[in-house]
């Protein structure tokens, strides 16, 4: 049996279909937005421009279900401005 799909590592390097939670910070390094996406790197770059962010961080959870939970958790914990 052959695996014709891309490995997680290949997807990660190309930014394809990588899901996760991301954090956008302003110039003063204040957290201004917490978001989630099934296409993390594409969404992150768009959000940086849309929200006029300067810095970012992201977390890649083990499962997509975890992604949804972590987004809510981080919003409630850090309360972005």
C-alpha distances in whole Angstrom, upper triangle without the diagonal:
4,7,9,12,15,15,18,20,20,21,24,25,25,26,24,23,25,27,30,34,36,40,42,46,49,51,52,49,50,47,47,44,41,38,34,31,28,28,30,31,32,34,36,37,39,40,42,44,44,46,47,46,46,44,40,38,35,33,29,28,26,25,27,29,30,31,33,35,36,37,40,40,41,43,45,45,46,48,47,51
4,6,9,11,12,16,17,16,18,21,22,21,23,21,21,22,25,28,32,34,37,40,43,46,48,50,46,47,44,45,41,38,36,32,29,26,26,28,28,29,31,33,34,36,37,39,41,42,43,44,43,43,41,38,35,32,30,27,27,24,24,25,28,29,29,32,34,34,35,38,39,39,41,44,44,44,46,45,48
4,6,8,9,12,14,13,14,17,18,18,19,17,17,18,21,24,28,30,34,36,39,42,44,46,43,43,41,41,38,35,32,28,25,22,22,24,25,26,28,29,30,32,34,35,37,38,39,41,39,39,37,34,32,29,27,23,23,21,21,22,25,26,26,28,31,31,32,35,35,36,38,40,40,41,42,42,45
4,7,9,12,14,12,13,16,17,16,18,15,16,18,21,24,28,29,33,35,38,41,43,45,42,43,40,40,37,34,31,28,25,21,20,23,23,24,26,28,29,30,32,34,35,36,38,39,38,38,36,33,31,28,27,24,24,22,22,22,25,27,26,29,31,31,32,35,36,36,38,40,41,41,42,41,44
4,6,9,11,10,10,13,15,14,15,12,12,14,17,20,24,26,29,31,35,38,40,42,39,39,36,36,33,30,27,24,21,17,17,19,20,20,23,24,25,27,28,30,32,33,34,36,34,35,33,30,28,25,23,20,21,19,18,19,22,23,22,25,27,27,28,31,32,32,34,37,37,37,38,37,40
4,7,8,6,6,10,11,10,12,10,10,12,15,18,22,23,27,29,32,35,37,39,36,36,34,34,31,28,25,22,19,16,15,17,17,18,20,22,23,24,26,27,29,30,32,33,31,32,30,27,25,22,21,18,19,17,17,18,21,22,21,24,26,26,26,30,31,30,32,35,35,35,36,35,38
4,5,5,6,9,10,11,12,11,11,11,14,17,20,22,26,28,31,34,36,38,34,35,32,33,30,27,25,22,19,16,15,16,17,19,21,22,23,25,26,27,30,31,32,33,31,31,29,25,23,20,19,15,16,15,16,17,20,20,20,23,25,24,25,28,29,29,31,33,33,33,35,34,37
4,5,5,6,9,10,10,9,9,8,11,13,17,19,22,24,28,31,33,34,31,32,29,29,27,24,21,18,16,13,13,13,14,16,18,19,20,23,24,25,27,28,29,30,28,28,25,22,20,17,15,12,13,12,13,14,17,17,16,20,21,21,22,25,25,25,27,30,29,30,31,30,34
4,5,5,6,9,10,10,11,10,13,15,18,19,22,24,27,30,32,33,30,31,29,30,27,25,23,20,18,16,15,14,14,17,19,19,20,23,24,24,27,28,29,30,27,27,24,21,19,16,15,12,14,14,15,17,20,19,18,22,24,22,23,27,27,26,28,31,30,30,32,31,34
4,5,5,6,8,8,10,10,14,16,19,20,23,25,28,31,32,34,31,32,30,31,28,26,23,21,18,16,14,14,14,16,18,19,19,22,24,24,26,28,29,30,28,27,25,22,21,18,18,15,17,17,18,18,22,22,20,24,26,24,25,28,29,28,30,33,32,32,34,32,35
4,6,5,6,5,7,7,10,13,16,17,21,23,26,29,30,32,29,30,28,28,25,23,20,17,14,12,10,11,11,13,15,16,17,19,20,21,23,25,26,27,25,25,23,20,19,16,15,13,15,15,15,15,19,19,17,20,23,22,22,25,26,25,27,30,30,29,31,29,32
4,5,5,7,8,6,9,11,14,15,18,20,23,26,27,29,26,27,25,25,23,20,18,16,14,12,10,10,9,12,14,14,15,18,19,19,22,23,24,25,23,23,20,17,15,13,12,10,13,13,15,15,19,18,16,19,21,20,20,24,24,23,25,28,27,27,28,27,30
4,6,8,11,9,13,14,17,17,20,21,23,26,27,29,26,28,26,26,24,22,21,18,16,15,12,12,10,12,15,15,15,18,20,20,22,24,25,25,23,22,20,18,16,15,15,13,16,17,18,19,22,21,19,23,25,23,23,27,27,25,27,30,30,29,31,29,31
4,5,9,9,13,15,17,17,20,21,24,26,28,30,27,29,27,27,24,23,20,18,15,14,11,11,9,10,14,14,14,16,18,19,20,22,24,24,23,22,21,18,18,16,16,15,18,18,19,19,22,22,20,23,25,24,23,27,28,26,28,31,31,30,31,29,31
4,7,6,9,11,14,14,17,18,21,24,25,28,25,26,23,23,21,19,16,14,12,10,7,7,6,7,10,11,11,14,15,16,18,19,21,22,20,20,18,16,15,13,14,12,15,16,17,16,19,19,16,19,22,20,20,23,24,23,24,27,27,26,27,25,28
4,6,9,12,15,16,19,20,24,26,28,31,28,28,26,25,22,20,17,15,11,9,6,8,8,8,11,12,13,15,17,18,20,21,22,24,22,23,21,19,18,15,15,13,15,16,16,15,18,19,16,19,22,21,20,24,25,24,25,28,29,28,29,27,30
4,6,10,13,14,18,20,24,26,29,31,28,28,25,24,21,19,16,12,9,6,5,7,9,9,11,13,14,15,17,19,21,21,22,24,23,24,22,19,18,15,14,12,13,14,13,11,15,16,13,16,19,18,18,21,22,22,23,26,27,26,27,26,28
4,7,10,12,15,18,21,24,27,28,25,25,22,22,19,17,14,11,8,6,5,6,8,10,10,11,14,15,16,17,20,21,21,23,21,22,20,16,14,11,11,8,10,11,11,10,14,13,11,14,17,15,15,19,20,19,21,24,24,24,25,23,26
4,7,10,13,16,20,23,26,27,24,24,20,20,17,14,11,7,5,4,6,5,9,10,10,11,14,15,15,17,19,20,20,22,20,21,19,15,14,10,9,7,8,9,9,7,10,10,7,10,13,12,12,15,16,16,17,20,21,21,22,21,24
4,7,10,13,17,20,23,24,21,20,17,17,14,11,8,6,6,7,8,6,9,11,10,10,13,15,14,15,18,19,18,20,18,19,17,13,11,7,6,4,6,9,9,8,10,9,6,9,11,9,9,12,13,12,14,17,17,17,18,18,21
4,7,10,14,17,20,21,18,17,13,14,11,7,6,4,7,9,10,8,10,13,10,9,13,14,12,14,17,17,16,18,16,17,14,11,9,6,5,7,8,11,11,10,11,10,6,8,10,7,6,10,11,9,11,14,14,13,15,14,17
4,7,10,14,17,18,14,14,11,11,8,6,5,6,8,11,11,8,9,11,9,7,10,12,10,10,14,14,13,15,12,13,11,7,6,4,6,9,11,15,15,14,15,13,10,12,13,10,8,12,12,10,11,14,14,13,14,12,15
4,7,10,13,14,11,10,7,8,6,5,7,9,11,15,15,11,12,14,11,9,11,13,10,10,13,13,11,13,10,11,8,5,5,6,9,12,14,18,18,17,18,16,13,14,15,12,10,12,13,9,10,13,13,10,11,9,12
4,7,10,11,9,8,6,6,5,7,8,11,13,17,16,13,13,14,12,8,10,11,8,7,10,11,8,9,6,7,6,5,7,9,12,15,17,21,22,20,22,20,16,17,18,15,13,15,16,12,12,15,15,12,12,9,11
4,7,8,5,5,4,5,7,9,12,15,17,21,20,16,16,17,15,12,13,14,11,9,12,12,9,9,6,6,5,6,8,11,15,18,20,24,25,24,25,22,19,20,21,18,16,17,17,14,13,16,15,12,12,9,10
4,5,5,6,7,6,9,12,15,18,20,23,22,19,18,19,17,14,14,15,12,10,11,12,9,7,5,5,6,9,12,15,18,22,24,28,29,27,28,26,23,24,24,21,19,21,21,17,16,19,18,14,14,11,10
4,5,7,10,10,13,16,18,21,23,26,25,22,21,21,20,17,16,17,15,12,13,15,12,9,7,6,7,11,14,17,21,24,27,30,31,30,32,29,26,27,28,24,22,24,24,20,20,22,21,17,17,14,13
4,5,9,10,14,16,19,22,25,28,27,24,23,24,22,19,19,20,17,15,16,17,14,12,10,9,9,12,15,18,21,25,27,31,32,31,32,29,27,27,27,24,22,24,23,19,19,21,19,15,16,13,12
4,6,9,11,14,17,20,22,25,24,21,20,22,20,17,17,19,16,13,16,17,14,12,9,8,7,9,11,15,17,21,23,27,28,28,28,26,23,24,24,21,19,21,20,16,16,18,17,13,14,11,11
4,6,9,12,15,18,21,25,24,21,21,22,20,17,18,19,15,14,16,16,13,12,10,10,9,10,12,15,18,21,23,27,28,27,27,25,22,23,22,19,17,18,18,14,13,15,14,10,10,8,8
4,6,8,11,15,18,21,21,18,18,20,17,14,16,17,13,12,15,15,11,12,9,10,9,9,10,12,15,18,20,24,24,23,23,21,18,19,19,16,14,15,14,11,10,12,11,8,8,5,6
4,7,10,14,17,20,20,17,18,19,16,13,15,15,11,10,13,12,8,10,8,10,10,10,12,14,16,19,21,25,25,23,24,22,19,19,19,16,14,15,15,12,10,13,13,10,8,5,5
4,6,10,13,17,17,14,15,16,13,11,13,13,9,10,12,11,8,10,9,12,11,10,11,12,14,17,18,22,22,20,20,18,15,15,16,14,10,12,13,10,8,12,12,10,9,5,7
4,7,11,14,15,12,14,15,12,10,13,13,10,11,14,13,11,14,12,14,12,10,10,9,11,13,14,18,18,16,16,15,12,11,12,10,7,9,10,7,6,10,11,9,9,7,10
4,7,11,12,9,12,12,9,9,12,12,9,11,14,13,12,14,13,15,14,11,11,9,11,12,13,17,16,13,14,13,10,10,11,10,6,9,11,9,9,12,14,12,12,11,13
4,7,9,7,11,11,8,9,13,12,11,13,16,15,14,17,16,18,16,13,12,9,10,10,11,14,12,10,11,11,7,7,10,9,6,10,12,11,11,14,15,15,15,14,17
4,5,5,9,9,7,8,11,11,11,13,16,15,16,18,17,19,17,14,13,11,11,10,11,14,12,9,12,12,8,9,13,12,10,13,15,14,15,18,19,19,19,17,20
4,6,9,9,8,11,13,14,14,16,18,18,19,21,20,22,20,17,16,13,12,10,11,13,11,8,11,12,9,10,14,14,12,16,18,17,18,21,22,22,22,21,24
4,6,6,6,8,11,11,12,14,16,16,18,20,19,20,19,16,15,12,13,11,13,15,14,11,15,15,12,14,17,16,15,18,20,19,20,23,24,23,24,22,24
4,6,5,6,9,10,10,12,14,15,16,17,16,17,15,12,11,9,10,9,12,14,14,12,15,14,11,13,16,14,13,17,18,16,17,21,21,20,21,19,22
4,5,5,6,9,10,11,13,14,15,16,15,15,14,11,11,9,11,11,14,17,17,15,19,18,15,17,19,17,16,20,21,19,20,23,23,22,23,20,22
4,5,5,6,9,10,11,13,14,16,15,16,15,13,14,13,15,14,17,19,19,17,20,20,16,18,21,19,17,21,23,21,21,25,25,24,24,21,23
4,6,5,6,9,10,10,12,14,13,15,14,12,13,11,14,14,16,19,18,16,18,18,14,15,18,17,15,18,20,18,18,21,22,21,21,18,20
4,5,5,6,9,10,10,12,10,12,11,8,9,9,12,13,16,19,19,17,19,18,15,16,18,16,14,17,19,16,16,20,21,19,19,16,18
4,6,5,7,9,10,11,10,11,11,9,11,12,15,16,19,22,22,20,23,22,18,20,22,20,18,21,22,20,20,23,24,21,21,18,19
4,5,5,6,9,10,10,12,13,12,14,14,17,18,21,24,23,21,23,23,19,20,22,21,18,21,23,20,19,23,24,22,21,18,19
4,5,5,6,8,8,11,11,10,12,12,15,17,19,23,22,20,22,21,17,18,20,18,15,18,20,17,16,20,21,18,18,14,15
4,6,5,6,5,7,8,8,11,12,16,18,21,24,24,22,24,23,19,20,22,20,17,20,21,18,17,21,21,18,18,14,15
4,6,5,7,9,11,11,15,16,19,21,24,27,27,25,27,26,22,23,25,23,20,23,24,21,20,24,24,21,21,17,17
4,6,8,11,13,13,16,17,20,22,24,28,27,24,26,25,22,22,24,22,19,21,23,20,19,22,23,20,19,16,15
4,5,9,11,11,14,16,19,21,24,27,27,24,26,25,21,21,23,21,17,19,21,18,16,19,20,17,16,12,12
4,7,10,11,15,17,20,23,25,29,29,27,28,27,24,24,26,23,20,22,23,20,19,22,22,19,18,14,13
4,6,8,11,14,17,20,23,26,27,25,27,25,21,22,24,21,18,20,21,18,17,20,20,17,16,12,12
4,7,11,14,18,20,23,27,28,27,28,26,23,24,25,22,20,23,23,19,19,22,21,18,18,15,14
4,7,11,14,17,20,24,25,24,26,24,21,22,23,20,18,21,21,17,17,20,19,16,17,14,15
4,7,11,14,17,20,21,20,22,20,17,19,20,16,15,18,18,14,15,18,17,14,16,13,15
4,7,10,13,17,18,18,20,17,14,17,17,14,13,16,16,12,14,17,16,14,16,14,16
4,7,10,13,15,14,16,14,11,14,15,11,11,14,14,11,13,17,16,14,16,15,18
4,6,10,12,12,14,11,9,12,12,9,10,13,13,11,14,16,15,15,17,16,20
4,7,9,9,12,9,8,11,12,10,11,15,14,13,16,19,18,18,20,19,23
4,6,7,9,6,6,10,10,8,10,13,13,13,16,18,17,18,20,20,24
4,7,9,7,8,11,12,11,13,16,15,16,19,21,20,21,24,24,28
4,5,5,7,9,10,11,13,15,15,16,19,20,21,22,24,24,28
4,5,5,7,9,10,11,13,14,15,17,19,20,21,22,22,26
4,5,5,7,9,10,12,13,15,16,17,19,20,21,22,26
4,5,5,6,9,10,10,12,14,15,16,18,19,20,24
4,5,5,6,9,10,11,12,14,15,16,17,18,21
4,6,5,7,9,10,11,13,14,16,16,17,20
4,6,5,6,9,10,11,12,14,15,17,20
4,5,5,6,8,10,10,12,13,14,18
4,5,5,6,9,10,11,11,12,15
4,6,5,6,9,10,10,12,15
4,6,5,6,9,10,12,16
4,5,5,6,8,9,13
4,6,6,5,7,10
4,6,5,9,12
4,6,9,12
4,6,9
4,6
4
